[in-house]
Amino acid sequence: MDNLVLIENKILSPENLQPLLHIWRFKEQKIVFTNGCFDLLHLGHIDYLAKAANLGNKLVIGLNSDKSTSDLKGPGRPITNQKSRARLLAALYFVDAVVLFDE
């Protein structure tokens, strides 16, 4: 399968994430969840996420939307738009799902 398709398939809406969570729970997979803006992804983020992934079988990342990031970080943020941030996170082999949220 095309690698870009594999990456895009990890970026899910909350509605599309739910069935996957049910499957993982049915298979007794330990699901780890974390969230953040991840604007200007850096080595500290990678280390944190890799360690989080080690805590279970599946890693789900809640990604702050552009609006949410702007509300939290201030004017001029995010520097990297939500689609790019989501794709960067989904490209990490130890990330199983990325879901955007506005809160």
C-alpha positions in Angstrom: 0.0 0.0 0.0 1.1 3.6 -0.7 2.9 5.1 2.4 1.0 8.4 2.0 -2.3 6.5 2.1 -1.2 4.7 5.3 -0.4 8.0 6.9 -3.7 9.6 5.8 -5.6 6.6 7.1 -4.4 7.3 10.6 -6.0 10.7 10.7 -9.6 10.1 11.9 -12.7 12.0 12.9 -14.0 11.3 16.4 -16.8 9.3 14.8 -14.4 7.2 12.7 -12.1 6.6 15.7 -14.9 5.1 17.9 -15.2 1.8 16.0 -11.5 1.3 15.9 -11.3 1.9 19.7 -14.0 -0.8 20.2 -12.0 -3.3 18.1 -8.8 -2.6 20.0 -10.6 -2.9 23.3 -12.2 -6.2 22.1 -8.7 -7.4 21.3 -7.6 -6.4 24.8 -5.2 -3.8 23.4 -4.0 -1.2 26.0 -4.8 2.2 24.5 -2.7 5.2 25.4 -4.1 8.7 24.8 -2.3 12.0 24.8 -3.0 15.4 23.3 -1.4 18.7 22.4 -0.8 21.3 19.8 2.5 19.9 18.5 3.1 23.1 16.6 6.7 23.0 15.4 7.2 19.4 16.2 10.6 18.9 17.9 12.7 16.2 19.5 11.1 16.7 22.9 7.7 15.9 21.3 9.2 12.8 19.7 10.7 11.5 22.9 7.5 12.2 24.8 5.3 10.4 22.3 7.7 7.5 21.9 7.6 7.0 25.7 3.8 7.3 25.7 3.6 4.6 23.0 5.7 2.3 25.2 3.0 2.4 27.9 0.5 0.4 25.8 -0.3 -1.3 22.5 -2.0 1.6 20.7 -1.2 5.3 20.8 -4.0 7.8 20.0 -3.1 11.5 19.8 -5.7 14.3 20.2 -4.5 17.2 18.1 -5.6 20.7 18.9 -7.2 22.3 15.8 -5.9 25.5 14.3 -8.5 27.5 16.1 -7.8 25.8 19.4 -4.1 26.3 19.0 -4.6 30.0 18.2 -6.8 30.4 21.3 -4.2 28.7 23.5 -0.9 30.1 22.0 -2.0 33.5 20.8 -1.9 35.5 17.6 0.3 34.1 14.8 -0.2 30.5 16.0 -0.2 27.9 14.9 2.8 28.2 12.6 2.1 24.9 11.0 -1.5 24.2 10.0 -3.6 21.4 11.4 -3.4 19.2 8.3 0.4 19.4 8.3 0.7 18.8 12.0 -1.7 15.8 11.7 0.3 14.3 8.9 3.6 14.7 10.7 2.3 12.9 13.7 0.6 10.2 11.7 3.9 9.5 9.9 5.5 8.4 13.2 5.4 4.6 13.1 4.4 4.3 16.8 1.3 6.5 16.4 -1.8 4.6 15.6 -4.4 7.4 15.3 -4.6 11.1 15.2 -7.9 12.9 15.9 -8.5 16.7 15.7 -10.4 18.6 18.4 -11.5 22.2 18.9 -11.5 22.5 22.7 
